């Protein structure tokens, strides 16, 4: 399994010590504002187990993120193949951080490391990111990563119930030609 290091962050495999702060994040309505609901402790633990299984199998996926200076777990970032049933395919970059980690540039820093890994190590031609049309903070991270949006790619997420969270936007970043 690959670990990624930035100046301030370590993207790594999941540890048992990550489970309680991960569950707390997923129970926080502000962290889950752009998702259909909060998660139970059991749902959070199951997601971390899936993330680690993908890391073990592929060597990449949704890495746990920690602050290198303190060892504090602050969330996740990484890459994952787009789920079947979506109106597009490819590999998606994503992130979710605890509220205490917002506003420090961590999402952009971790996202850049994941995107660079996708281009440099996986040889991807493109990386994309998806969020709700109303999640302007996440869209700002996508723009800082150099991603662009074509409104023609906007779609209603089939996995989200009718309502304001269903409309989603897709941002894309193509690999630079060598």
Secondary structure, 3 states (H helix, E strand, C coil): CCCEECCCEEEECCCCCHHHHHHHHHCCCCCCCCCCCCCCHHHHHHHHHHHHHHHHHHCCCEEEEEECCCCCEEEEEEEEECCCCCCCCCEEEEEEECHHHCCCCHHHHHHHHHHHHHHHCCCCCEEEEEEECCCHHHHHHHHHCCCEECHHHCEECCCCCCCCCCEEEEEEEECCCC
